[in-house]
């Protein structure tokens, strides 16, 4: 189910393993995509999106509770520094 977001309306339900969000949820790993048009099975929710990073979010018991999905209208907008920073931010959701 789609949770809080900012921007254009997005996809509401994505199956595990489908698209960038579903892949991050299924693998339980951050997925960094420099060019969404080259990602197999990419689900187009916003035609302006060109790159994306999706970070799985876990609770204190390390159960998946969400994914943080950040898109950009530029190619190659995210790097390892963004990955490290966003992964650190989502750990705040795991605190008891």
N, C-alpha and C positions, 0 to 999 in steps of 0.2 A: 504494500500500500504506500502511496506517495505521502511523504511527510512534509514538514515545513520546507519551503524553497523560496528562492527569490529569482525572478526572471520570467521568461515566457512559460506558459503551461507546458508541462512535461508528461511523459508516459506515466500512467498510474500503476500498472502491474507489469512486472518483468519477471520471467521465470528464472530460476537458478540456472546458471550456465549460459544464459542468453544475453547478448550485448555486452557492453563494458561493465555495467553495474552487476548484471547476473554473473559474469565471469569472476569479478572481485568477490562477490558473495560466495560463490561455489568453491573458489580456490582459497578463500580467506586470506588473500594477499592483495596488496595495492597493485592496481593496473594503471600504468602511465602510457598514454597513447598520443604520440606526436602528431599523427594524422588520422582522424577518425574514419576517413574514407578508405583507408587501407586496413582497418580492423575487421576481420572476418565476422560477419553477423552483426555489425554495428546497427543499433536501432536509432533511427533518426527521430529525435524528439524536438530538436531545434535545428532548422536548416542552416543557421548561421554558425553552428558549432564546428570548429575545425580541429581542436585538440581537447584532450580530456584527461583527468586523473580521478580515479575512484578508490577510496580508502575504506576498507571494512571497519566497522565499529563494534567493539565487544563490550560486554558487561563485566562485572567483577569476577564472574565464574568462567570467563572467556567464551561465552555464548554470543554468537552473532546477533546483534540487535538492529543494525542498520548499515547503510553505506553512505559515505559522504561523497557526493558527485559534484565535481567542479569542472565546468566547460569553459573554453575560450573561443573567441572569434578569430584567433590567430593560430597558425600552425606552430607546433613545437613550443608551446607557451609554458610548459611545465618541465621541471628537471628534478634531479635527485635531491636538491635542497628543498624544493617544494614537498617532495615525498616525505622526507625526514620531518619537516615542520608539521605537515598535516597529520602524519602518524602520531606525532607527539600531542597534538591538539585533541585528537579523538580519544586518547587515553583518559582524558578528563571525564568522559562518559562512564568509565569503568570504576570510578571511585564509589565506595559504599555510601 
